[in-house]
Amino acid sequence: MSPITINHLLLASSLSRIDITYIVAGACGVAGTAAFVGLILVPAVEAYGRVWQRLIAVVLSFYVLAAMMGIGLVAAGGVIWIWGRYG
């Protein structure tokens, strides 16, 4: 069996740039969802004992998620605006 070289790896890779972009975006989505669940949702739910309190904690946690997504969208819009204007 011949050793694997860099040329073998480059020839074997048939991923386009858009495929790599989709993989990175998917990985970021999974990591972001895991961070939200582990750092915001689970502690908020475990802080309360009654079912209705836990349900309200879930609703408010999704409110926090929506606020963070809004901040991210505004920041991304700012980057796109600056990039197009000064880039």
NORGIRA-V613349 format. One record per backbone hydrogen bond with DSSP energy under -0.5 kcal/mol. CO is the residue of the C=O (numbers start at 1). NH is the residue of the N-H. If there is no record, write none. Layout:
co=CO nh=NH
co=CO nh=NH
This chain:
co=5 nh=9
co=6 nh=10
co=7 nh=11
co=8 nh=12
co=9 nh=13
co=12 nh=14
co=16 nh=20
co=17 nh=21
co=18 nh=22
co=19 nh=23
co=20 nh=24
co=21 nh=25
co=22 nh=26
co=23 nh=27
co=24 nh=28
co=25 nh=29
co=26 nh=30
co=27 nh=31
co=28 nh=32
co=29 nh=33
co=30 nh=34
co=31 nh=35
co=32 nh=36
co=33 nh=37
co=34 nh=38
co=35 nh=39
co=36 nh=40
co=36 nh=41
co=37 nh=42
co=40 nh=44
co=41 nh=45
co=42 nh=46
co=43 nh=47
co=45 nh=48
co=50 nh=54
co=51 nh=55
co=52 nh=56
co=53 nh=57
co=54 nh=58
co=55 nh=59
co=56 nh=60
co=57 nh=61
co=58 nh=62
co=59 nh=63
co=60 nh=64
co=61 nh=65
co=62 nh=66
co=63 nh=67
co=64 nh=68
co=65 nh=69
co=66 nh=70
co=67 nh=71
co=68 nh=72
co=69 nh=73
co=70 nh=74
co=71 nh=75
co=72 nh=76
co=73 nh=77
co=74 nh=78
co=75 nh=79
co=76 nh=80
co=77 nh=81
co=78 nh=82
co=79 nh=83
co=80 nh=84
co=81 nh=85
co=82 nh=86
co=82 nh=87
co=83 nh=87
